[in-house]
Structure formats: C-alpha cells, structure tokens
Amino acid sequence: MWKVKPPVVFAKEARYRPVLESLVPPDPMSQFHLRRVTPELEFPDLNRNSTLMGRILTLPMYRRQFDRCTQSGVIFDDVIRPGLEEPGDWSGPVFVGCVAGDAQSYILFCDFFDRIIEAFHQHKVTKETPQSDLNYDNLKGGDELDSSYAVSCELSIVRAVEDFSFPTHCSRGERRQLLSLARRALQRLQEELPGRLLTLEELDQEQKTKLNLNSPSPFQLRTGVARDWPDARAVWVSEDGSLVIWINVDDHLKVVNTRDNANVTEALRNIYTYLQKLEDSYRELKHPFIWKQQLGWVTSSPADVGTGLRVKVHLRLQHLPRHRRLEDVLKRLRVHMDQTESPGLYCLSNVGTFGVSEVALAQLVVDGVKLIIAMEKRLKGGGDIDDLVPTQK
C-alpha cells in the first residue's frame, strides 16, 4: 500500500511558529513526570498499521511533536493512541487512526493533523476560510429521489463546545459541566420544538433499542471516550422523534435528523434550522461551538472537520451490490455504501466533510444516489453500466 511522503519544507509549521511558541511551556514534560526516554526509543512500530496515522507518521515528524503539550495536557502520544489500539486492516476501509484531545491540538500538532486531514478528505488545507452554504434552496433534486429505491434518510452534525477538552481527554467534571450547559441550551430550543432530555441511566431497554444505543465498545473504553460510562451522558429527543441530540456520547454534541422518506432537502432544512438555534443558545451562554479559520468546525476526529455533516440515504438494491465495478464507482463518487441489518437495504453516505460547503456535500450524496439508482435500473433490465461509471472526482 502507498505511504505518504513527508514534504521537503514544513511551511505549515513555520506559519504557526509564533502560536506554537506561545502555547508550549519551556519544559512541558516536566509537569507530568512521565518516564519517557528519547523519541527514537518511544517511536511506535507502524509496520502493520493500515490507518492514515500509520502511513503518514515518520520518526522526524514524531520527533518534532515529542516535547509538545497543549495547555490542558494533551501530548502527541495521546493523539496517535487510537491508531495504535486499532491498527486497522489493509483489506478494509481506511481510518484516520488519531484524535484531537482538545482544540489546541489542531494548532500545536498542525504538522501532523493538516496532512491527515488532506489525505482523508482529499482537499488541501490553506489559509482560506472553508466555504459555507446553508441555503437548502440551493440543493438540486434532494426532494426528487425515486421512492421505489430511496426509502429514508438521516443527516447528522457533530459540534464541540469552546473551553472544554474533547471526549478522549476531558475530565469527569468537564463532562458534567457540558451536560449542565446542554440542559440550559436545550430549554431554549424546546420553546419551538418540544422534546425531552434524558440521561442514559434513565433510559429503559425499549428506549435504548429504539435509539439504537449500544454499550461502549472495547475501543471506546481503551481510548477514553467511554470513561465513567454512562455518567453525564444524555440524549434529547423531540416529541415527534425526528430530531435527536446526543450529549457526551462520541462528541460534545451530535444532532441527528431522521426521516422515513428520502427527502434530503427537507432534512437539511430541519437540521440546520434547529442547529442554528442551538448554536445561538450556546453563544449566549458564552460557550460557542469551536471554529478554526483554516479548518472550519472542529471536533475530536479529523474525519469530521469542516462541516461535521454526514448525509445518509437508505437504498433498496438487488443487482448493483454484486457488480464488479461497484467499489470503483463508490471511490469515484467519494461515498461509502454499507449493508444494513435489513436484507437488500444499503446505506449510502459521504466520505469527507472538509473542502466543500454543506449544500455541496449534500448535493454530492444526492447525485450519487441518483446515479446508483440509474445503475440499479440498468442492471435490472439486463443492461450494462460501464458507460454510467463517472470520471474520477
């Protein structure tokens, strides 16, 4: 498999140099009393690591990050731990293999994170502010998907709250403060959209099943996301069940809008209408969502930077999933397709979240769904789909 080559000149680090120097104490490791030796002896074995972290990280890069720590105490080994705990499989999907412990991590370890983001999202990190477009009227065809194949959709957005560490690094007290803050913010949302906030301890088994809530995975426990589970974890559900907001589960906040039809335009309108109100509430409470000029919205995973938006459409398919060109088609469309627990039902979703606007991201999925449906119809009629395969995105 390919391995990303390090750049000759590390322009990004030079650009951030004044910021880095202001954040790093003279001897940051002395405050932790960690019994670490040299970067050469501490460098992990990445020979069988298939994550982006394992492909990108080199000893010189590790050496540059070695003595840095953020103000909340995140060191570089905390950042790369997920990829060491779960090294991945060369035959499976590629995972980023790293997390940010706090918002400063994206600045302090920019040499590493910028290259992870560029490789995963296939878009350069520049000085320009990421473009944004929340006008759902600009989405074309999102309300015209063939209901014989496209049966439902789900849009989700993740956000992190300013002044708090991310889930892999935050303290027990921080997590409880985040829940208290969410209670106050959601009280304002309920004035327009009635709903109910429940801690995970209050959920019965029927509610957990309906919300598809599972126990923490071993990976979540090892990386610290599920520490003290289920303490200070909660979910807010609207009365009509269309809007769900998860608090302190995988991220500070995850807003989910589910529809029993594939009207992506309406789902986009709903989720951003209520997200904007939630954002206003947090801003009034002096804890806005975290935004970085060169990256957009940031949370713990570099796979979600930019928009934090995931668009999923569930499709009924019989012929295309077995076709030899499917993987090539999905790669060119920049989308995932996973089989669900229901026979013949597949979930199509976007891969990246960075480098395009929110509407453009939804448009990418809508266009992909239309093409997938056209291919399925062609195969159902006994035709060939080679002329429908798109050029590389």
Secondary structure as UniProt FT lines:
FT   HELIX           11..23
FT   HELIX           28..31
FT   TURN            32..33
FT   HELIX           39..42
FT   TURN            47..48
FT   HELIX           52..56
FT   HELIX           59..65
FT   TURN            66..67
FT   TURN            71..72
FT   HELIX           76..85
FT   TURN            90..91
FT   TURN            103..104
FT   HELIX           105..108
FT   HELIX           110..121
FT   HELIX           136..138
FT   TURN            142..143
FT   TURN            147..149
FT   STRAND          150..159
FT   TURN            162..163
FT   TURN            167..169
FT   HELIX           172..189
FT   TURN            190..192
FT   STRAND          195..199
FT   HELIX           200..202
FT   HELIX           205..210
FT   TURN            211..212
FT   HELIX           218..223
FT   TURN            224..232
FT   STRAND          234..238
FT   TURN            239..240
FT   STRAND          243..247
FT   STRAND          253..259
FT   HELIX           264..284
FT   TURN            285..286
FT   STRAND          291..292
FT   TURN            293..295
FT   STRAND          296..297
FT   HELIX           302..304
FT   STRAND          309..316
FT   HELIX           320..322
FT   TURN            324..325
FT   HELIX           326..333
FT   STRAND          335..339
FT   TURN            343..344
FT   STRAND          345..350
FT   HELIX           358..380
FT   TURN            381..382
FT   HELIX           386..388
//
